[in-house]
Amino acid sequence: MLFKMHVIDAKNSLQNYIWILEDLLTHDAIVVDPTEAQIVESYCRVNQLNLKQIWLTHWHKDHIDGAPQLARNYKIPIFGPEEAINKISEKNHILKNECHFKFNNLVVTVLEVPGHTLGHIVFYLKDLDILFSGDTLFAMGCGRVFEGTIEQMYHSINRLKKLPANTKVYCAHEYTLQNAKFALQVDPTNKLLQARLKAVNLLRKYNKITLPTTIEYECQTNPFFRAKNLDDFREKRLLKDRY
């Protein structure tokens, strides 16, 4: 299977990235968490992409705002958790934990990862070693706990930690530099983390994207992946909230 990843920088205050996955044989494409419709439509037109599906990880507005217009204009389905579909008030595909659906010949696995929101899901594409992690897992970080509990987030992070090491992680925001600075404060002797901060600093100096990361890289440098237990995770999450 031949696929290509595209990214749109929403250039907003939340530093959202909109990921587009293209089937190179057909130029069919899906979009993940479209922050706004117009920039997605423009990108697809310029790159001659046939948008076929919309995937949503959770209900926050910076992830769903573009979905209704894209669904109407392209006459395509929206796939997402009940919390997001209900916000849009569209009749679409509600996804549950460990369910599967397809994009062309590609099988997509849905994993529930509550914490950031109660219904947050992620999309795992085993055949491509890809994870769209939304706001649950970031490079060297994890999402704030808004609706769920820290215990839920701890279990969600540990669920993702068990994915194959070579899984490429496509997060929804460019939070890597701030996450790296915090990570180094709580893990100051980590040589890999020190090197990663230097690399990220250089990328951001030239306004370059720092993603994707990998599960292996996160196991080595992400303080939330490296938490010894729930209490350690809670302490780090609360520290990060005040950072």
Sequence and secondary structure as in RCSB ss.txt:
>XXXX:A:sequence
MLFKMHVIDAKNSLQNYIWILEDLLTHDAIVVDPTEAQIVESYCRVNQLNLKQIWLTHWHKDHIDGAPQLARNYK
IPIFGPEEAINKISEKNHILKNECHFKFNNLVVTVLEVPGHTLGHIVFYLKDLDILFSGDTLFAMGCGRVFEGTI
EQMYHSINRLKKLPANTKVYCAHEYTLQNAKFALQVDPTNKLLQARLKAVNLLRKYNKITLPTTIEYECQTNPFF
RAKNLDDFREKRLLKDRY
>XXXX:A:secstr
  EEEEEEE  STT BEEEEEEETTT EEEEES S HHHHHHHHHHTT EEEEEE S   HHHHTTHHHHHHHHT
  EEE HHHHHHHT   EE  TT EEEETTEEEEEEE  SSSTT EEEEEGGGTEEEEETTEETTEE   SSS H
HHHHHHHHHHHTS TT EEEESB  HHHHHHHHHHHSTT HHHHHHHHHHHHHHHTT     EEHHHHHHH TTT
T SSHHHHHHHHHHHHH 
